[in-house]
């Protein structure tokens, strides 16, 4: 069986899980403990970052590389367009989601966690010892708020502007490229999940998010699109894929 080594609340790990769901592939999740668990991951894959997919003798790192490995492993339903123009558009959007959007999302979530001790607590891995969890939850928000300043107003405004543009041009069952779901949808949807956590994130996180973004009036349809996307992936029909 496929093994996905992951941090549960990583958008890049979610991107891979959504792709696995779309492909209908069975897999086992292996939660990596920050620190000591990453040493074992390095021995397995040669690097400490997640996600890492183990497929028999193949060990694949990086979410985009993993998604392409899964595309080759199970071509249907296809998530990479055959049409050259659409394929190029998909790559551009996926790269934007994995770099520019991801950096802004991480910083925004860091700021939200700095201001909200309960959010900090539920974002910690399950196997973090209780004393460490209590210390992290008890740190004053003001002491941590400087960390969140990594997200400048210009970067936040740019992210908000881009997301509003997507929201204005996308209907609930629409797709970012062409008329079928691609890796572009999955990459963007995964990042959106850290701005407002979906029900699949669990009861402790569902509905939580980044103030000013998760509750922004112009983005509500986009978050609903993201939730609908998860359902569509599970029920994806190869006959309707790209």
Protein Blocks (a to p, Z undefined) as FASTA:
>chain_A
ZZddddfklmklmmmmmmmmmnopacddddddehjlmmmmmmmnopabdcdddehjacce
hjklmmmmmmmmmmbacfbdfblklmmmmmmmmmmmmmmmmmmmmmmmmmmmmmmmklmm
mmpcfklcfklmmmmmmpcfklmmmmmmmpcfklmmmmmmmmmmmmmmpcfklcfehjbd
cfklmmmmmmmmmmpccfknojklgopacehklmgmklmmmmmmmmmmmmmmmmpcfklm
ZZ
